[in-house]
Amino acid sequence: MINFTIKEKVKNLLEKYPHLRDSDEKLTANVWYAESQGVDDKFKFLELYSSGRLTNAESIRRCRQKIQEECEHLRGTLYCKRQLNQDKIKEQLGY
């Protein structure tokens, strides 16, 4: 996964592991795990993170958002639940 773009990494994980579709924290942890293969020491991991050699968590989140916008089959169950409640929330907000 090292030579893939962020978008490719995220899309591959979303396709392979559906439980990551609803959790940015789990998705980020999986991307970082793949990027830090061979690093068993937590201090070496923190060094990778602090030096910017791991993908930025916000970039992973934004990438996930864009992929799920474009690919409906990669949306999580929370997306569907939010859509079902959309009319009720709009009504409460006065729209």
Secondary structure, DSSP 8 states (H G I E B T S, - for coil): -TTS-HHHHHHHHHHH-GGGGG-HHHHHHHHHHHHTTT---HHHHHHHHHTT-S--HHHHHHHHHHHHHH-GGG--HHHHHHHHHHHHHHHHHT-
